[in-house]
Protein backbone atom coordinates (compact mmCIF):
# COMPACT_ATOMS: atom_id res chain seq x y z
CA UNK A 1 0.00 0.00 0.00
CA UNK A 2 1.32 3.42 -0.94
CA UNK A 3 1.68 5.95 1.87
CA UNK A 4 0.04 9.34 1.34
CA UNK A 5 1.87 11.36 4.00
CA UNK A 6 4.49 11.34 6.72
CA UNK A 7 2.06 9.71 9.14
CA UNK A 8 -1.24 7.95 8.58
CA UNK A 9 -4.04 6.35 10.56
CA UNK A 10 -2.84 3.03 11.94
CA UNK A 11 0.71 4.27 12.60
CA UNK A 12 1.95 3.71 16.16
CA UNK A 13 4.02 6.02 18.34
CA UNK A 14 5.67 5.39 21.70
CA UNK A 15 5.88 8.22 24.22
CA UNK A 16 9.54 8.52 25.26
CA UNK A 17 8.84 9.54 28.88
CA UNK A 18 6.48 6.64 29.70
CA UNK A 19 6.89 3.97 27.04
CA UNK A 20 3.13 4.04 26.37
CA UNK A 21 2.14 3.21 22.79
CA UNK A 22 -0.55 5.11 20.89
CA UNK A 23 -2.19 4.40 17.53
CA UNK A 24 -3.31 7.17 15.19
CA UNK A 25 -7.03 6.76 14.56
CA UNK A 26 -7.45 9.78 12.28
CA UNK A 27 -5.80 12.99 11.13
CA UNK A 28 -7.47 16.39 11.46
CA UNK A 29 -6.65 19.77 9.97
CA UNK A 30 -8.36 22.42 12.12
CA UNK A 31 -8.73 25.77 10.32
CA UNK A 32 -5.90 28.13 11.22
CA UNK A 33 -4.01 25.50 13.25
CA UNK A 34 -1.30 22.96 12.46
CA UNK A 35 -2.26 19.39 11.53
CA UNK A 36 -3.16 17.12 14.44
CA UNK A 37 -3.56 13.38 14.98
CA UNK A 38 -6.18 11.71 17.14
CA UNK A 39 -4.49 9.00 19.20
CA UNK A 40 -5.83 6.04 21.15
CA UNK A 41 -3.76 4.33 23.83
CA UNK A 42 -2.93 0.64 23.50
CA UNK A 43 -4.28 -0.24 26.93
CA UNK A 44 -7.74 -0.68 28.38
CA UNK A 45 -9.82 2.36 29.40
CA UNK A 46 -7.73 4.88 27.47
CA UNK A 47 -9.75 7.52 25.67
CA UNK A 48 -8.60 9.52 22.69
CA UNK A 49 -6.25 12.46 22.76
CA UNK A 50 -5.34 15.11 20.23
CA UNK A 51 -1.66 15.70 19.46
CA UNK A 52 -0.03 17.98 16.91
CA UNK A 53 1.79 16.19 14.13
CA UNK A 54 4.89 18.28 14.88
CA UNK A 55 4.93 16.94 18.46
CA UNK A 56 4.66 13.36 17.19
CA UNK A 57 7.61 13.98 14.87
CA UNK A 58 9.74 15.35 17.75
CA UNK A 59 11.99 12.40 18.65
CA UNK A 60 12.57 13.75 22.14
CA UNK A 61 8.82 13.25 22.81
CA UNK A 62 7.67 10.32 20.62
CA UNK A 63 9.22 7.55 18.56
CA UNK A 64 7.41 5.77 15.75
CA UNK A 65 6.95 2.04 16.34
CA UNK A 66 7.36 -0.26 13.34
CA UNK A 67 5.92 -3.74 13.52
PyMOL Python script that loads the backbone (N, CA, C, O; Angstrom):
from pymol import cmd

cmd.read_pdbstr("""\
ATOM      1  N   UNK A   1       0.842  -1.177   0.000  1.00  0.00           N
ATOM      2  CA  UNK A   1       0.000   0.000   0.000  1.00  0.00           C
ATOM      3  C   UNK A   1       0.891   1.246   0.000  1.00  0.00           C
ATOM      4  O   UNK A   1       1.862   1.329   0.752  1.00  0.00           O
ATOM      5  N   UNK A   2       0.550   2.191  -0.840  1.00  0.00           N
ATOM      6  CA  UNK A   2       1.323   3.424  -0.938  1.00  0.00           C
ATOM      7  C   UNK A   2       0.926   4.396   0.176  1.00  0.00           C
ATOM      8  O   UNK A   2      -0.255   4.602   0.455  1.00  0.00           O
ATOM      9  N   UNK A   3       1.934   4.978   0.795  1.00  0.00           N
ATOM     10  CA  UNK A   3       1.681   5.947   1.867  1.00  0.00           C
ATOM     11  C   UNK A   3       1.381   7.304   1.249  1.00  0.00           C
ATOM     12  O   UNK A   3       1.988   7.688   0.249  1.00  0.00           O
ATOM     13  N   UNK A   4       0.434   8.031   1.852  1.00  0.00           N
ATOM     14  CA  UNK A   4       0.038   9.338   1.341  1.00  0.00           C
ATOM     15  C   UNK A   4       0.771  10.476   2.015  1.00  0.00           C
ATOM     16  O   UNK A   4       0.941  11.537   1.415  1.00  0.00           O
ATOM     17  N   UNK A   5       1.215  10.283   3.262  1.00  0.00           N
ATOM     18  CA  UNK A   5       1.868  11.359   3.996  1.00  0.00           C
ATOM     19  C   UNK A   5       2.931  10.819   4.934  1.00  0.00           C
ATOM     20  O   UNK A   5       3.262   9.633   4.913  1.00  0.00           O
ATOM     21  N   UNK A   6       3.459  11.714   5.756  1.00  0.00           N
ATOM     22  CA  UNK A   6       4.488  11.344   6.718  1.00  0.00           C
ATOM     23  C   UNK A   6       3.934  10.346   7.728  1.00  0.00           C
ATOM     24  O   UNK A   6       4.582   9.348   8.045  1.00  0.00           O
ATOM     25  N   UNK A   7       2.729  10.621   8.231  1.00  0.00           N
ATOM     26  CA  UNK A   7       2.060   9.711   9.144  1.00  0.00           C
ATOM     27  C   UNK A   7       0.647   9.469   8.650  1.00  0.00           C
ATOM     28  O   UNK A   7       0.074  10.300   7.945  1.00  0.00           O
ATOM     29  N   UNK A   8       0.085   8.322   9.027  1.00  0.00           N
ATOM     30  CA  UNK A   8      -1.241   7.948   8.576  1.00  0.00           C
ATOM     31  C   UNK A   8      -1.975   7.215   9.688  1.00  0.00           C
ATOM     32  O   UNK A   8      -1.346   6.699  10.612  1.00  0.00           O
ATOM     33  N   UNK A   9      -3.311   7.164   9.607  1.00  0.00           N
ATOM     34  CA  UNK A   9      -4.044   6.352  10.565  1.00  0.00           C
ATOM     35  C   UNK A   9      -3.504   4.920  10.573  1.00  0.00           C
ATOM     36  O   UNK A   9      -3.197   4.345   9.528  1.00  0.00           O
ATOM     37  N   UNK A  10      -3.399   4.366  11.773  1.00  0.00           N
ATOM     38  CA  UNK A  10      -2.838   3.026  11.937  1.00  0.00           C
ATOM     39  C   UNK A  10      -1.386   3.039  12.376  1.00  0.00           C
ATOM     40  O   UNK A  10      -0.893   2.046  12.911  1.00  0.00           O
ATOM     41  N   UNK A  11      -0.683   4.165  12.153  1.00  0.00           N
ATOM     42  CA  UNK A  11       0.708   4.273  12.604  1.00  0.00           C
ATOM     43  C   UNK A  11       0.734   4.302  14.125  1.00  0.00           C
ATOM     44  O   UNK A  11      -0.196   4.790  14.767  1.00  0.00           O
ATOM     45  N   UNK A  12       1.818   3.771  14.693  1.00  0.00           N
ATOM     46  CA  UNK A  12       1.954   3.713  16.156  1.00  0.00           C
ATOM     47  C   UNK A  12       3.147   4.540  16.603  1.00  0.00           C
ATOM     48  O   UNK A  12       4.183   4.587  15.940  1.00  0.00           O
ATOM     49  N   UNK A  13       2.972   5.197  17.754  1.00  0.00           N
ATOM     50  CA  UNK A  13       4.023   6.016  18.343  1.00  0.00           C
ATOM     51  C   UNK A  13       4.152   5.685  19.819  1.00  0.00           C
ATOM     52  O   UNK A  13       3.158   5.468  20.513  1.00  0.00           O
ATOM     53  N   UNK A  14       5.391   5.651  20.287  1.00  0.00           N
ATOM     54  CA  UNK A  14       5.672   5.394  21.700  1.00  0.00           C
ATOM     55  C   UNK A  14       6.122   6.688  22.354  1.00  0.00           C
ATOM     56  O   UNK A  14       7.022   7.364  21.854  1.00  0.00           O
ATOM     57  N   UNK A  15       5.493   7.035  23.476  1.00  0.00           N
ATOM     58  CA  UNK A  15       5.884   8.224  24.222  1.00  0.00           C
ATOM     59  C   UNK A  15       7.191   7.930  24.945  1.00  0.00           C
ATOM     60  O   UNK A  15       7.278   6.966  25.706  1.00  0.00           O
ATOM     61  N   UNK A  16       8.206   8.758  24.712  1.00  0.00           N
ATOM     62  CA  UNK A  16       9.539   8.521  25.261  1.00  0.00           C
ATOM     63  C   UNK A  16       9.521   8.484  26.785  1.00  0.00           C
ATOM     64  O   UNK A  16      10.155   7.616  27.386  1.00  0.00           O
ATOM     65  N   UNK A  17       8.809   9.409  27.418  1.00  0.00           N
ATOM     66  CA  UNK A  17       8.839   9.536  28.884  1.00  0.00           C
ATOM     67  C   UNK A  17       8.222   8.340  29.607  1.00  0.00           C
ATOM     68  O   UNK A  17       8.657   7.993  30.705  1.00  0.00           O
ATOM     69  N   UNK A  18       7.204   7.701  28.998  1.00  0.00           N
ATOM     70  CA  UNK A  18       6.476   6.644  29.702  1.00  0.00           C
ATOM     71  C   UNK A  18       6.568   5.276  29.052  1.00  0.00           C
ATOM     72  O   UNK A  18       6.353   4.259  29.711  1.00  0.00           O
ATOM     73  N   UNK A  19       6.885   5.241  27.774  1.00  0.00           N
ATOM     74  CA  UNK A  19       6.891   3.973  27.044  1.00  0.00           C
ATOM     75  C   UNK A  19       5.515   3.568  26.533  1.00  0.00           C
ATOM     76  O   UNK A  19       5.388   2.543  25.863  1.00  0.00           O
ATOM     77  N   UNK A  20       4.476   4.356  26.835  1.00  0.00           N
ATOM     78  CA  UNK A  20       3.129   4.044  26.369  1.00  0.00           C
ATOM     79  C   UNK A  20       3.052   4.155  24.853  1.00  0.00           C
ATOM     80  O   UNK A  20       3.663   5.036  24.249  1.00  0.00           O
ATOM     81  N   UNK A  21       2.287   3.241  24.243  1.00  0.00           N
ATOM     82  CA  UNK A  21       2.144   3.212  22.788  1.00  0.00           C
ATOM     83  C   UNK A  21       0.746   3.689  22.417  1.00  0.00           C
ATOM     84  O   UNK A  21      -0.248   3.301  23.031  1.00  0.00           O
ATOM     85  N   UNK A  22       0.696   4.539  21.400  1.00  0.00           N
ATOM     86  CA  UNK A  22      -0.550   5.109  20.890  1.00  0.00           C
ATOM     87  C   UNK A  22      -0.671   4.805  19.405  1.00  0.00           C
ATOM     88  O   UNK A  22       0.330   4.742  18.690  1.00  0.00           O
ATOM     89  N   UNK A  23      -1.907   4.615  18.945  1.00  0.00           N
ATOM     90  CA  UNK A  23      -2.185   4.401  17.528  1.00  0.00           C
ATOM     91  C   UNK A  23      -2.966   5.593  17.002  1.00  0.00           C
ATOM     92  O   UNK A  23      -3.906   6.061  17.643  1.00  0.00           O
ATOM     93  N   UNK A  24      -2.574   6.081  15.836  1.00  0.00           N
ATOM     94  CA  UNK A  24      -3.310   7.171  15.191  1.00  0.00           C
ATOM     95  C   UNK A  24      -4.616   6.604  14.649  1.00  0.00           C
ATOM     96  O   UNK A  24      -4.616   5.652  13.868  1.00  0.00           O
ATOM     97  N   UNK A  25      -5.737   7.202  15.074  1.00  0.00           N
ATOM     98  CA  UNK A  25      -7.032   6.764  14.564  1.00  0.00           C
ATOM     99  C   UNK A  25      -7.498   7.628  13.395  1.00  0.00           C
ATOM    100  O   UNK A  25      -8.196   7.148  12.501  1.00  0.00           O
ATOM    101  N   UNK A  26      -7.112   8.902  13.405  1.00  0.00           N
ATOM    102  CA  UNK A  26      -7.446   9.779  12.276  1.00  0.00           C
ATOM    103  C   UNK A  26      -6.589  11.041  12.348  1.00  0.00           C
ATOM    104  O   UNK A  26      -6.019  11.372  13.388  1.00  0.00           O
ATOM    105  N   UNK A  27      -6.516  11.723  11.233  1.00  0.00           N
ATOM    106  CA  UNK A  27      -5.803  12.991  11.135  1.00  0.00           C
ATOM    107  C   UNK A  27      -6.829  14.103  10.959  1.00  0.00           C
ATOM    108  O   UNK A  27      -7.835  13.927  10.273  1.00  0.00           O
ATOM    109  N   UNK A  28      -6.569  15.247  11.582  1.00  0.00           N
ATOM    110  CA  UNK A  28      -7.472  16.393  11.463  1.00  0.00           C
ATOM    111  C   UNK A  28      -6.659  17.637  11.125  1.00  0.00           C
ATOM    112  O   UNK A  28      -5.514  17.785  11.550  1.00  0.00           O
ATOM    113  N   UNK A  29      -7.269  18.516  10.359  1.00  0.00           N
ATOM    114  CA  UNK A  29      -6.649  19.772   9.972  1.00  0.00           C
ATOM    115  C   UNK A  29      -7.571  20.916  10.392  1.00  0.00           C
ATOM    116  O   UNK A  29      -8.340  21.423   9.575  1.00  0.00           O
ATOM    117  N   UNK A  30      -7.498  21.327  11.672  1.00  0.00           N
ATOM    118  CA  UNK A  30      -8.359  22.418  12.123  1.00  0.00           C
ATOM    119  C   UNK A  30      -8.009  23.724  11.403  1.00  0.00           C
ATOM    120  O   UNK A  30      -6.828  24.014  11.210  1.00  0.00           O
ATOM    121  N   UNK A  31      -9.003  24.512  11.004  1.00  0.00           N
ATOM    122  CA  UNK A  31      -8.731  25.772  10.315  1.00  0.00           C
ATOM    123  C   UNK A  31      -7.840  26.690  11.163  1.00  0.00           C
ATOM    124  O   UNK A  31      -8.120  26.936  12.337  1.00  0.00           O
ATOM    125  N   UNK A  32      -6.779  27.183  10.555  1.00  0.00           N
ATOM    126  CA  UNK A  32      -5.897  28.132  11.216  1.00  0.00           C
ATOM    127  C   UNK A  32      -4.925  27.513  12.208  1.00  0.00           C
ATOM    128  O   UNK A  32      -4.183  28.237  12.872  1.00  0.00           O
ATOM    129  N   UNK A  33      -4.915  26.191  12.323  1.00  0.00           N
ATOM    130  CA  UNK A  33      -4.011  25.500  13.251  1.00  0.00           C
ATOM    131  C   UNK A  33      -3.190  24.464  12.500  1.00  0.00           C
ATOM    132  O   UNK A  33      -3.553  24.072  11.391  1.00  0.00           O
ATOM    133  N   UNK A  34      -2.077  24.012  13.097  1.00  0.00           N
ATOM    134  CA  UNK A  34      -1.296  22.955  12.457  1.00  0.00           C
ATOM    135  C   UNK A  34      -2.085  21.634  12.436  1.00  0.00           C
ATOM    136  O   UNK A  34      -3.065  21.471  13.162  1.00  0.00           O
ATOM    137  N   UNK A  35      -1.644  20.716  11.606  1.00  0.00           N
ATOM    138  CA  UNK A  35      -2.264  19.390  11.532  1.00  0.00           C
ATOM    139  C   UNK A  35      -2.118  18.658  12.861  1.00  0.00           C
ATOM    140  O   UNK A  35      -1.109  18.789  13.554  1.00  0.00           O
ATOM    141  N   UNK A  36      -3.146  17.887  13.198  1.00  0.00           N
ATOM    142  CA  UNK A  36      -3.162  17.116  14.437  1.00  0.00           C
ATOM    143  C   UNK A  36      -3.536  15.663  14.138  1.00  0.00           C
ATOM    144  O   UNK A  36      -4.128  15.359  13.103  1.00  0.00           O
ATOM    145  N   UNK A  37      -3.183  14.787  15.054  1.00  0.00           N
ATOM    146  CA  UNK A  37      -3.559  13.381  14.977  1.00  0.00           C
ATOM    147  C   UNK A  37      -4.375  13.039  16.217  1.00  0.00           C
ATOM    148  O   UNK A  37      -4.068  13.486  17.322  1.00  0.00           O
ATOM    149  N   UNK A  38      -5.414  12.245  16.017  1.00  0.00           N
ATOM    150  CA  UNK A  38      -6.183  11.713  17.137  1.00  0.00           C
ATOM    151  C   UNK A  38      -5.567  10.360  17.478  1.00  0.00           C
ATOM    152  O   UNK A  38      -5.435   9.491  16.616  1.00  0.00           O
ATOM    153  N   UNK A  39      -5.191  10.195  18.745  1.00  0.00           N
ATOM    154  CA  UNK A  39      -4.492   8.997  19.199  1.00  0.00           C
ATOM    155  C   UNK A  39      -5.352   8.217  20.182  1.00  0.00           C
ATOM    156  O   UNK A  39      -6.140   8.789  20.936  1.00  0.00           O
ATOM    157  N   UNK A  40      -5.185   6.906  20.157  1.00  0.00           N
ATOM    158  CA  UNK A  40      -5.827   6.036  21.148  1.00  0.00           C
ATOM    159  C   UNK A  40      -4.730   5.188  21.771  1.00  0.00           C
ATOM    160  O   UNK A  40      -3.898   4.610  21.073  1.00  0.00           O
ATOM    161  N   UNK A  41      -4.744   5.124  23.100  1.00  0.00           N
ATOM    162  CA  UNK A  41      -3.757   4.326  23.830  1.00  0.00           C
ATOM    163  C   UNK A  41      -3.963   2.840  23.609  1.00  0.00           C
ATOM    164  O   UNK A  41      -5.075   2.392  23.328  1.00  0.00           O
ATOM    165  N   UNK A  42      -2.890   2.083  23.738  1.00  0.00           N
ATOM    166  CA  UNK A  42      -2.927   0.643  23.498  1.00  0.00           C
ATOM    167  C   UNK A  42      -3.235  -0.137  24.766  1.00  0.00           C
ATOM    168  O   UNK A  42      -2.843  -1.299  24.882  1.00  0.00           O
ATOM    169  N   UNK A  43      -3.920   0.468  25.708  1.00  0.00           N
ATOM    170  CA  UNK A  43      -4.285  -0.240  26.927  1.00  0.00           C
ATOM    171  C   UNK A  43      -5.747   0.052  27.232  1.00  0.00           C
ATOM    172  O   UNK A  43      -6.329   1.002  26.708  1.00  0.00           O
ATOM    173  N   UNK A  44      -6.314  -0.760  28.065  1.00  0.00           N
ATOM    174  CA  UNK A  44      -7.741  -0.676  28.377  1.00  0.00           C
ATOM    175  C   UNK A  44      -8.089   0.650  29.056  1.00  0.00           C
ATOM    176  O   UNK A  44      -7.293   1.185  29.827  1.00  0.00           O
ATOM    177  N   UNK A  45      -9.254   1.163  28.774  1.00  0.00           N
ATOM    178  CA  UNK A  45      -9.822   2.362  29.395  1.00  0.00           C
ATOM    179  C   UNK A  45      -9.110   3.658  28.998  1.00  0.00           C
ATOM    180  O   UNK A  45      -9.235   4.663  29.698  1.00  0.00           O
ATOM    181  N   UNK A  46      -8.389   3.653  27.923  1.00  0.00           N
ATOM    182  CA  UNK A  46      -7.729   4.881  27.475  1.00  0.00           C
ATOM    183  C   UNK A  46      -8.612   5.535  26.423  1.00  0.00           C
ATOM    184  O   UNK A  46      -8.952   4.911  25.417  1.00  0.00           O
ATOM    185  N   UNK A  47      -8.978   6.772  26.650  1.00  0.00           N
ATOM    186  CA  UNK A  47      -9.750   7.521  25.673  1.00  0.00           C
ATOM    187  C   UNK A  47      -8.842   8.037  24.565  1.00  0.00           C
ATOM    188  O   UNK A  47      -7.686   7.631  24.448  1.00  0.00           O
ATOM    189  N   UNK A  48      -9.380   8.926  23.765  1.00  0.00           N
ATOM    190  CA  UNK A  48      -8.599   9.517  22.686  1.00  0.00           C
ATOM    191  C   UNK A  48      -7.955  10.813  23.163  1.00  0.00           C
ATOM    192  O   UNK A  48      -8.442  11.472  24.082  1.00  0.00           O
ATOM    193  N   UNK A  49      -6.852  11.157  22.513  1.00  0.00           N
ATOM    194  CA  UNK A  49      -6.254  12.459  22.760  1.00  0.00           C
ATOM    195  C   UNK A  49      -5.796  13.050  21.444  1.00  0.00           C
ATOM    196  O   UNK A  49      -5.528  12.332  20.480  1.00  0.00           O
ATOM    197  N   UNK A  50      -5.710  14.364  21.419  1.00  0.00           N
ATOM    198  CA  UNK A  50      -5.342  15.108  20.226  1.00  0.00           C
ATOM    199  C   UNK A  50      -3.917  15.603  20.385  1.00  0.00           C
ATOM    200  O   UNK A  50      -3.586  16.236  21.388  1.00  0.00           O
ATOM    201  N   UNK A  51      -3.070  15.320  19.402  1.00  0.00           N
ATOM    202  CA  UNK A  51      -1.658  15.695  19.462  1.00  0.00           C
ATOM    203  C   UNK A  51      -1.258  16.306  18.120  1.00  0.00           C
ATOM    204  O   UNK A  51      -1.642  15.806  17.063  1.00  0.00           O
ATOM    205  N   UNK A  52      -0.491  17.378  18.171  1.00  0.00           N
ATOM    206  CA  UNK A  52      -0.033  17.980  16.911  1.00  0.00           C
ATOM    207  C   UNK A  52       0.934  17.019  16.217  1.00  0.00           C
ATOM    208  O   UNK A  52       1.690  16.296  16.865  1.00  0.00           O
ATOM    209  N   UNK A  53       0.888  17.031  14.903  1.00  0.00           N
ATOM    210  CA  UNK A  53       1.787  16.187  14.126  1.00  0.00           C
ATOM    211  C   UNK A  53       3.236  16.569  14.414  1.00  0.00           C
ATOM    212  O   UNK A  53       4.104  15.698  14.470  1.00  0.00           O
ATOM    213  N   UNK A  54       3.506  17.862  14.597  1.00  0.00           N
ATOM    214  CA  UNK A  54       4.886  18.283  14.879  1.00  0.00           C
ATOM    215  C   UNK A  54       5.387  17.693  16.194  1.00  0.00           C
ATOM    216  O   UNK A  54       6.565  17.352  16.300  1.00  0.00           O
ATOM    217  N   UNK A  55       4.518  17.567  17.201  1.00  0.00           N
ATOM    218  CA  UNK A  55       4.929  16.939  18.463  1.00  0.00           C
ATOM    219  C   UNK A  55       5.222  15.458  18.253  1.00  0.00           C
ATOM    220  O   UNK A  55       6.189  14.937  18.809  1.00  0.00           O
ATOM    221  N   UNK A  56       4.405  14.776  17.461  1.00  0.00           N
ATOM    222  CA  UNK A  56       4.659  13.360  17.189  1.00  0.00           C
ATOM    223  C   UNK A  56       5.980  13.146  16.452  1.00  0.00           C
ATOM    224  O   UNK A  56       6.630  12.115  16.625  1.00  0.00           O
ATOM    225  N   UNK A  57       6.369  14.108  15.640  1.00  0.00           N
ATOM    226  CA  UNK A  57       7.612  13.978  14.874  1.00  0.00           C
ATOM    227  C   UNK A  57       8.834  14.399  15.684  1.00  0.00           C
ATOM    228  O   UNK A  57       9.961  14.220  15.222  1.00  0.00           O
ATOM    229  N   UNK A  58       8.643  14.948  16.871  1.00  0.00           N
ATOM    230  CA  UNK A  58       9.743  15.354  17.750  1.00  0.00           C
ATOM    231  C   UNK A  58      10.260  14.118  18.475  1.00  0.00           C
ATOM    232  O   UNK A  58       9.584  13.592  19.359  1.00  0.00           O
ATOM    233  N   UNK A  59      11.457  13.647  18.109  1.00  0.00           N
ATOM    234  CA  UNK A  59      11.994  12.396  18.647  1.00  0.00           C
ATOM    235  C   UNK A  59      12.330  12.474  20.131  1.00  0.00           C
ATOM    236  O   UNK A  59      12.569  11.443  20.759  1.00  0.00           O
ATOM    237  N   UNK A  60      12.354  13.661  20.697  1.00  0.00           N
ATOM    238  CA  UNK A  60      12.567  13.747  22.143  1.00  0.00           C
ATOM    239  C   UNK A  60      11.261  13.476  22.904  1.00  0.00           C
ATOM    240  O   UNK A  60      11.282  13.256  24.115  1.00  0.00           O
ATOM    241  N   UNK A  61      10.119  13.493  22.188  1.00  0.00           N
ATOM    242  CA  UNK A  61       8.821  13.248  22.808  1.00  0.00           C
ATOM    243  C   UNK A  61       8.232  11.886  22.427  1.00  0.00           C
ATOM    244  O   UNK A  61       7.744  11.154  23.288  1.00  0.00           O
ATOM    245  N   UNK A  62       8.280  11.551  21.137  1.00  0.00           N
ATOM    246  CA  UNK A  62       7.672  10.323  20.618  1.00  0.00           C
ATOM    247  C   UNK A  62       8.608   9.649  19.627  1.00  0.00           C
ATOM    248  O   UNK A  62       9.409  10.299  18.955  1.00  0.00           O
ATOM    249  N   UNK A  63       8.485   8.335  19.556  1.00  0.00           N
ATOM    250  CA  UNK A  63       9.219   7.548  18.561  1.00  0.00           C
ATOM    251  C   UNK A  63       8.226   6.647  17.834  1.00  0.00           C
ATOM    252  O   UNK A  63       7.391   5.993  18.458  1.00  0.00           O
ATOM    253  N   UNK A  64       8.327   6.624  16.511  1.00  0.00           N
ATOM    254  CA  UNK A  64       7.413   5.766  15.749  1.00  0.00           C
ATOM    255  C   UNK A  64       7.788   4.310  15.972  1.00  0.00           C
ATOM    256  O   UNK A  64       8.965   3.954  16.011  1.00  0.00           O
ATOM    257  N   UNK A  65       6.768   3.480  16.117  1.00  0.00           N
ATOM    258  CA  UNK A  65       6.946   2.041  16.341  1.00  0.00           C
ATOM    259  C   UNK A  65       6.619   1.334  15.029  1.00  0.00           C
ATOM    260  O   UNK A  65       5.549   1.526  14.451  1.00  0.00           O
ATOM    261  N   UNK A  66       7.560   0.515  14.575  1.00  0.00           N
ATOM    262  CA  UNK A  66       7.359  -0.264  13.337  1.00  0.00           C
ATOM    263  C   UNK A  66       7.199  -1.715  13.725  1.00  0.00           C
ATOM    264  O   UNK A  66       7.998  -2.263  14.484  1.00  0.00           O
ATOM    265  N   UNK A  67       6.156  -2.333  13.193  1.00  0.00           N
ATOM    266  CA  UNK A  67       5.922  -3.741  13.516  1.00  0.00           C
ATOM    267  C   UNK A  67       6.201  -4.621  12.334  1.00  0.00           C
ATOM    268  O   UNK A  67       6.057  -5.840  12.424  1.00  0.00           O
TER     269      UNK A  67
END
""", "prot")
cmd.dss("prot")
cmd.show_as("cartoon", "prot")
cmd.util.cbc("prot")
cmd.orient("prot")
